[in-house]
Amino acid sequence: MKKLTYWVFMLFACIAITSCTDDDMPTDKASVRDYQTDAEVLAKFVDVNKTLGEYYINENKKNSPMAYVTNKDWEELMLVSPVNRTKFENELKAVNSAIELAAKRNDVTQIVYNTYNETWVRTIDHNAEVLLKECIPGETTRAASRSFARMQLQYGALNEATFHAGRQIKSKISIDMFGSKAYSFEILCQIDASKTPNGSYPAGGGNNPKSIVMTGVGSMETYDFTWNANSSDAEIFWKFKGSLYTPQGLGECLITAEFTE
């Protein structure tokens, strides 16, 4: 009987020790949040170094009155796991590398940077035939009187939109992604491409096609821009082509560009 009592006591002692040990040791599940939760937090702190033309995570962003970042957001930033932060920063590095290459191309006239609180249009060629600018608040409050064309961008596909319009048009860029991600895409624009003889300016009709690279970090958002053509013609033939570069996963990102009057 004493022997049985001894073994029962030892069994309960082992269970108690194991329970205490499990409670004291943190687990990965308890300390590491899922990536998308951390990515949404990190996206709010993405900023642009306008000297270098690069994205980076600005932990001091909450000190800016125009940052729209709260103390609660900063507290959430402190809870982001190192693994998830590294993955997110690698996405930013990939976009920064794409931006660096784009800035060296002769056909790229502007690069657009979209962050949580700001859109910055970096103009590389100020003498380009077509330049865009962000619409100021109030410019897009009225309903557009006419929609010219709509173009969808998906990875692996080249889409096109053509129409006749005046020297100034507007566009609404809608971005719909599965979770917060860094993205980059390109919109190539050519005006008066339908003129004859065929071929690029000056040998043929129209101007040389120029590209505007658009980048950012987010999930579901819209941006409004005005496109201005440096032309004396009252009516212009506009031709756009769009390519999505990142993210590359099938169905991860859908971008729509609607061109209006």
C-alpha positions, 0 to 999 in steps of 0.5 A: 500500500505504501508503495502504491501511495508513493508512485501516485504521489510521484505521478502527480508531482511530475504532472505539476512540474510539467504544467508549470514548465509549459506555462513559463515557456513562451510558445511561437504561436503566442508570440508571433502574429500572422504575417498579414496582421503585422504587414498592415501595421508596418504599412502605416509606417512606410515612408519615402526618402525623397533624396534617394527615392526609396521606401523605408520604415519610419518608426518616428512617423507618428511624430508628424502631424500629417502622418495619421499614425496614432500611439496605438499604431506605434504600440502595435509596431512594437509587437511586430515579430522580427521574422515578419518585419524582415519579410516585409522589408524584403518586399520594400527592397524589391520595389526599391530595386525596381525603382532604381532600374526604372529611374535609369531608363530613358523612356521613364518620365515619372515615378509615383510613390504611394504611402499611407498618408501621401502620394509623391510624384517624382518627375524625371523628365520635366519636358516629357510630352505627357506628365501627370499630377495628383488631383488635389482634394475637390477636383474629383468630387463631381461625377465625371461627365464621360468615361473614355476607357477602362484598363485592368492590370494583372500579373503576366498580362499586357493590357491596353486602352485607346481613345480620343479626348482633349489635352487633359484627362483624368484617371482613377487608379483602383488597387485591390490586393489580398492583404497589405503588400508592396506593389509596382506597375507601369503605365506606358502612354503614347499620344497621337499614335494613330497618325500616319505614316506609321512609326515613332516620332519624328519618322512617323506619326505620334510621339515616342511612348513614355512610361510612368512607374507607379509603386506603393504599399497597401491593400485596397485604395484609390488614387486620382491623377490628371494627365496633361499632354504637351500638344497644340491639338484640341483632340488627341489620340491617347494610347495606354498599355499597362503591366503589373510587376509585383506582387506576382502571385496569381489573384493577389492583386488587381489594378484598374485604371479608368480614364475620364474627362 
